[in-house]
Amino acid sequence: MKLVPFVIFDNQDITRVGLRGYISLLYAGAKVSEVHVKKSLYGQLSVDEPAVVVLD
């Protein structure tokens, strides 16, 4: 089964690290990307579509 990739869009380092760890714990082997600005989010979604976006 192919896992849908996750994209974390958050400016706080501690939140991104926590979310990455939690996602990895629940979905071992899932691709998790991090972006910091909206323009990067659009670019990442063009690469990883469809994706689950986690934002603050």
Jmol script that loads the backbone (N, CA, C; Angstrom):
load data "model"
ATOM      1  N   MET A   1       0.839  -1.176   0.000  1.00  0.00           N
ATOM      2  CA  MET A   1       0.000   0.000   0.000  1.00  0.00           C
ATOM      3  C   MET A   1       0.886   1.241   0.000  1.00  0.00           C
ATOM      4  N   LYS A   2       0.627   2.157  -0.907  1.00  0.00           N
ATOM      5  CA  LYS A   2       1.390   3.397  -1.005  1.00  0.00           C
ATOM      6  C   LYS A   2       0.813   4.433  -0.044  1.00  0.00           C
ATOM      7  N   LEU A   3       1.688   5.021   0.768  1.00  0.00           N
ATOM      8  CA  LEU A   3       1.253   6.038   1.710  1.00  0.00           C
ATOM      9  C   LEU A   3       1.241   7.418   1.050  1.00  0.00           C
ATOM     10  N   VAL A   4       0.258   8.213   1.381  1.00  0.00           N
ATOM     11  CA  VAL A   4       0.185   9.584   0.894  1.00  0.00           C
ATOM     12  C   VAL A   4       1.244  10.403   1.633  1.00  0.00           C
ATOM     13  N   PRO A   5       2.008  11.236   0.926  1.00  0.00           N
ATOM     14  CA  PRO A   5       3.030  12.036   1.599  1.00  0.00           C
ATOM     15  C   PRO A   5       2.412  13.132   2.474  1.00  0.00           C
ATOM     16  N   PHE A   6       3.161  13.544   3.480  1.00  0.00           N
ATOM     17  CA  PHE A   6       2.756  14.612   4.383  1.00  0.00           C
ATOM     18  C   PHE A   6       3.635  15.831   4.128  1.00  0.00           C
ATOM     19  N   VAL A   7       3.041  17.014   4.209  1.00  0.00           N
ATOM     20  CA  VAL A   7       3.780  18.266   4.111  1.00  0.00           C
ATOM     21  C   VAL A   7       3.462  19.072   5.364  1.00  0.00           C
ATOM     22  N   ILE A   8       4.510  19.431   6.121  1.00  0.00           N
ATOM     23  CA  ILE A   8       4.343  20.219   7.340  1.00  0.00           C
ATOM     24  C   ILE A   8       4.686  21.670   7.009  1.00  0.00           C
ATOM     25  N   PHE A   9       3.714  22.560   7.237  1.00  0.00           N
ATOM     26  CA  PHE A   9       3.891  23.990   6.969  1.00  0.00           C
ATOM     27  C   PHE A   9       3.756  24.734   8.288  1.00  0.00           C
ATOM     28  N   ASP A  10       4.891  25.002   8.918  1.00  0.00           N
ATOM     29  CA  ASP A  10       4.904  25.644  10.233  1.00  0.00           C
ATOM     30  C   ASP A  10       6.232  26.370  10.414  1.00  0.00           C
ATOM     31  N   ASN A  11       6.208  27.519  11.063  1.00  0.00           N
ATOM     32  CA  ASN A  11       7.425  28.311  11.254  1.00  0.00           C
ATOM     33  C   ASN A  11       8.207  27.921  12.498  1.00  0.00           C
ATOM     34  N   GLN A  12       7.613  27.191  13.416  1.00  0.00           N
ATOM     35  CA  GLN A  12       8.285  26.862  14.669  1.00  0.00           C
ATOM     36  C   GLN A  12       8.992  25.510  14.571  1.00  0.00           C
ATOM     37  N   ASP A  13      10.292  25.534  14.870  1.00  0.00           N
ATOM     38  CA  ASP A  13      11.108  24.323  14.763  1.00  0.00           C
ATOM     39  C   ASP A  13      10.584  23.191  15.640  1.00  0.00           C
ATOM     40  N   ILE A  14      10.244  23.502  16.874  1.00  0.00           N
ATOM     41  CA  ILE A  14       9.816  22.459  17.818  1.00  0.00           C
ATOM     42  C   ILE A  14       8.519  21.794  17.360  1.00  0.00           C
ATOM     43  N   THR A  15       7.631  22.573  16.762  1.00  0.00           N
ATOM     44  CA  THR A  15       6.374  22.007  16.262  1.00  0.00           C
ATOM     45  C   THR A  15       6.641  21.074  15.091  1.00  0.00           C
ATOM     46  N   ARG A  16       7.515  21.497  14.174  1.00  0.00           N
ATOM     47  CA  ARG A  16       7.835  20.655  13.017  1.00  0.00           C
ATOM     48  C   ARG A  16       8.477  19.351  13.451  1.00  0.00           C
ATOM     49  N   VAL A  17       9.399  19.413  14.392  1.00  0.00           N
ATOM     50  CA  VAL A  17      10.070  18.205  14.870  1.00  0.00           C
ATOM     51  C   VAL A  17       9.067  17.271  15.529  1.00  0.00           C
ATOM     52  N   GLY A  18       8.192  17.820  16.356  1.00  0.00           N
ATOM     53  CA  GLY A  18       7.177  17.003  17.021  1.00  0.00           C
ATOM     54  C   GLY A  18       6.218  16.352  16.046  1.00  0.00           C
ATOM     55  N   LEU A  19       5.751  17.128  15.066  1.00  0.00           N
ATOM     56  CA  LEU A  19       4.831  16.575  14.064  1.00  0.00           C
ATOM     57  C   LEU A  19       5.507  15.496  13.224  1.00  0.00           C
ATOM     58  N   ARG A  20       6.749  15.749  12.832  1.00  0.00           N
ATOM     59  CA  ARG A  20       7.491  14.754  12.035  1.00  0.00           C
ATOM     60  C   ARG A  20       7.611  13.438  12.809  1.00  0.00           C
ATOM     61  N   GLY A  21       7.955  13.530  14.093  1.00  0.00           N
ATOM     62  CA  GLY A  21       8.084  12.326  14.915  1.00  0.00           C
ATOM     63  C   GLY A  21       6.769  11.597  15.079  1.00  0.00           C
ATOM     64  N   TYR A  22       5.697  12.345  15.309  1.00  0.00           N
ATOM     65  CA  TYR A  22       4.380  11.740  15.501  1.00  0.00           C
ATOM     66  C   TYR A  22       3.893  11.058  14.219  1.00  0.00           C
ATOM     67  N   ILE A  23       4.062  11.726  13.096  1.00  0.00           N
ATOM     68  CA  ILE A  23       3.654  11.138  11.809  1.00  0.00           C
ATOM     69  C   ILE A  23       4.467   9.882  11.527  1.00  0.00           C
ATOM     70  N   SER A  24       5.775   9.939  11.777  1.00  0.00           N
ATOM     71  CA  SER A  24       6.631   8.772  11.542  1.00  0.00           C
ATOM     72  C   SER A  24       6.254   7.599  12.441  1.00  0.00           C
ATOM     73  N   LEU A  25       5.815   7.904  13.653  1.00  0.00           N
ATOM     74  CA  LEU A  25       5.388   6.862  14.575  1.00  0.00           C
ATOM     75  C   LEU A  25       4.106   6.186  14.085  1.00  0.00           C
ATOM     76  N   LEU A  26       3.159   6.984  13.613  1.00  0.00           N
ATOM     77  CA  LEU A  26       1.878   6.444  13.155  1.00  0.00           C
ATOM     78  C   LEU A  26       1.956   5.793  11.774  1.00  0.00           C
ATOM     79  N   TYR A  27       2.755   6.393  10.888  1.00  0.00           N
ATOM     80  CA  TYR A  27       2.831   5.930   9.502  1.00  0.00           C
ATOM     81  C   TYR A  27       4.288   5.698   9.127  1.00  0.00           C
ATOM     82  N   ALA A  28       4.843   4.610   9.607  1.00  0.00           N
ATOM     83  CA  ALA A  28       6.248   4.282   9.328  1.00  0.00           C
ATOM     84  C   ALA A  28       6.468   4.200   7.821  1.00  0.00           C
ATOM     85  N   GLY A  29       7.494   4.871   7.355  1.00  0.00           N
ATOM     86  CA  GLY A  29       7.821   4.841   5.931  1.00  0.00           C
ATOM     87  C   GLY A  29       7.167   5.937   5.119  1.00  0.00           C
ATOM     88  N   ALA A  30       6.321   6.749   5.726  1.00  0.00           N
ATOM     89  CA  ALA A  30       5.665   7.833   4.991  1.00  0.00           C
ATOM     90  C   ALA A  30       6.675   8.942   4.704  1.00  0.00           C
ATOM     91  N   LYS A  31       6.551   9.559   3.548  1.00  0.00           N
ATOM     92  CA  LYS A  31       7.393  10.698   3.198  1.00  0.00           C
ATOM     93  C   LYS A  31       6.860  11.927   3.924  1.00  0.00           C
ATOM     94  N   VAL A  32       7.736  12.634   4.624  1.00  0.00           N
ATOM     95  CA  VAL A  32       7.358  13.847   5.348  1.00  0.00           C
ATOM     96  C   VAL A  32       8.267  14.973   4.887  1.00  0.00           C
ATOM     97  N   SER A  33       7.670  16.036   4.323  1.00  0.00           N
ATOM     98  CA  SER A  33       8.422  17.202   3.873  1.00  0.00           C
ATOM     99  C   SER A  33       8.077  18.390   4.760  1.00  0.00           C
ATOM    100  N   GLU A  34       8.999  19.328   4.852  1.00  0.00           N
ATOM    101  CA  GLU A  34       8.774  20.539   5.634  1.00  0.00           C
ATOM    102  C   GLU A  34       8.956  21.756   4.742  1.00  0.00           C
ATOM    103  N   VAL A  35       8.051  22.719   4.863  1.00  0.00           N
ATOM    104  CA  VAL A  35       8.173  23.988   4.148  1.00  0.00           C
ATOM    105  C   VAL A  35       7.955  25.120   5.142  1.00  0.00           C
ATOM    106  N   HIS A  36       8.506  26.298   4.805  1.00  0.00           N
ATOM    107  CA  HIS A  36       8.451  27.425   5.732  1.00  0.00           C
ATOM    108  C   HIS A  36       7.691  28.617   5.170  1.00  0.00           C
ATOM    109  N   VAL A  37       7.560  28.703   3.850  1.00  0.00           N
ATOM    110  CA  VAL A  37       6.857  29.817   3.213  1.00  0.00           C
ATOM    111  C   VAL A  37       5.829  29.275   2.222  1.00  0.00           C
ATOM    112  N   LYS A  38       4.807  30.085   1.975  1.00  0.00           N
ATOM    113  CA  LYS A  38       3.690  29.649   1.130  1.00  0.00           C
ATOM    114  C   LYS A  38       4.136  29.271  -0.287  1.00  0.00           C
ATOM    115  N   LYS A  39       5.084  30.007  -0.838  1.00  0.00           N
ATOM    116  CA  LYS A  39       5.562  29.705  -2.193  1.00  0.00           C
ATOM    117  C   LYS A  39       6.174  28.305  -2.247  1.00  0.00           C
ATOM    118  N   SER A  40       6.910  27.936  -1.210  1.00  0.00           N
ATOM    119  CA  SER A  40       7.489  26.594  -1.143  1.00  0.00           C
ATOM    120  C   SER A  40       6.408  25.534  -1.003  1.00  0.00           C
ATOM    121  N   LEU A  41       5.336  25.865  -0.294  1.00  0.00           N
ATOM    122  CA  LEU A  41       4.223  24.923  -0.144  1.00  0.00           C
ATOM    123  C   LEU A  41       3.618  24.602  -1.500  1.00  0.00           C
ATOM    124  N   TYR A  42       3.377  25.631  -2.313  1.00  0.00           N
ATOM    125  CA  TYR A  42       2.825  25.404  -3.655  1.00  0.00           C
ATOM    126  C   TYR A  42       3.750  24.536  -4.488  1.00  0.00           C
ATOM    127  N   GLY A  43       5.050  24.796  -4.400  1.00  0.00           N
ATOM    128  CA  GLY A  43       6.015  23.991  -5.147  1.00  0.00           C
ATOM    129  C   GLY A  43       6.034  22.550  -4.693  1.00  0.00           C
ATOM    130  N   GLN A  44       5.971  22.340  -3.376  1.00  0.00           N
ATOM    131  CA  GLN A  44       5.987  20.973  -2.837  1.00  0.00           C
ATOM    132  C   GLN A  44       4.729  20.217  -3.237  1.00  0.00           C
ATOM    133  N   LEU A  45       3.599  20.903  -3.258  1.00  0.00           N
ATOM    134  CA  LEU A  45       2.350  20.243  -3.646  1.00  0.00           C
ATOM    135  C   LEU A  45       2.340  19.880  -5.127  1.00  0.00           C
ATOM    136  N   SER A  46       3.069  20.603  -5.941  1.00  0.00           N
ATOM    137  CA  SER A  46       3.141  20.227  -7.352  1.00  0.00           C
ATOM    138  C   SER A  46       3.966  18.952  -7.529  1.00  0.00           C
ATOM    139  N   VAL A  47       4.872  18.670  -6.580  1.00  0.00           N
ATOM    140  CA  VAL A  47       5.686  17.454  -6.614  1.00  0.00           C
ATOM    141  C   VAL A  47       4.943  16.298  -5.953  1.00  0.00           C
ATOM    142  N   ASP A  48       4.353  16.552  -4.793  1.00  0.00           N
ATOM    143  CA  ASP A  48       3.680  15.519  -4.002  1.00  0.00           C
ATOM    144  C   ASP A  48       2.170  15.734  -4.016  1.00  0.00           C
ATOM    145  N   GLU A  49       1.556  15.409  -5.123  1.00  0.00           N
ATOM    146  CA  GLU A  49       0.101  15.562  -5.191  1.00  0.00           C
ATOM    147  C   GLU A  49      -0.515  14.199  -5.384  1.00  0.00           C
ATOM    148  N   PRO A  50      -1.465  13.790  -4.640  1.00  0.00           N
ATOM    149  CA  PRO A  50      -2.066  14.449  -3.492  1.00  0.00           C
ATOM    150  C   PRO A  50      -1.177  14.312  -2.254  1.00  0.00           C
ATOM    151  N   ALA A  51      -1.411  15.164  -1.286  1.00  0.00           N
ATOM    152  CA  ALA A  51      -0.638  15.134  -0.034  1.00  0.00           C
ATOM    153  C   ALA A  51      -1.519  15.601   1.115  1.00  0.00           C
ATOM    154  N   VAL A  52      -1.148  15.190   2.306  1.00  0.00           N
ATOM    155  CA  VAL A  52      -1.790  15.682   3.523  1.00  0.00           C
ATOM    156  C   VAL A  52      -0.954  16.868   3.988  1.00  0.00           C
ATOM    157  N   VAL A  53      -1.585  18.037   4.132  1.00  0.00           N
ATOM    158  CA  VAL A  53      -0.879  19.238   4.562  1.00  0.00           C
ATOM    159  C   VAL A  53      -1.252  19.508   6.020  1.00  0.00           C
ATOM    160  N   VAL A  54      -0.232  19.630   6.863  1.00  0.00           N
ATOM    161  CA  VAL A  54      -0.426  19.967   8.264  1.00  0.00           C
ATOM    162  C   VAL A  54       0.084  21.384   8.443  1.00  0.00           C
ATOM    163  N   LEU A  55      -0.810  22.316   8.833  1.00  0.00           N
ATOM    164  CA  LEU A  55      -0.387  23.706   8.968  1.00  0.00           C
ATOM    165  C   LEU A  55      -0.861  24.306  10.276  1.00  0.00           C
ATOM    166  N   ASP A  56      -0.177  25.367  10.643  1.00  0.00           N
ATOM    167  CA  ASP A  56      -0.477  26.070  11.875  1.00  0.00           C
ATOM    168  C   ASP A  56      -1.185  27.360  11.555  1.00  0.00           C
TER     169      ASP A  56
END
end "model"
wireframe off; spacefill off
backbone 0.3
color backbone group
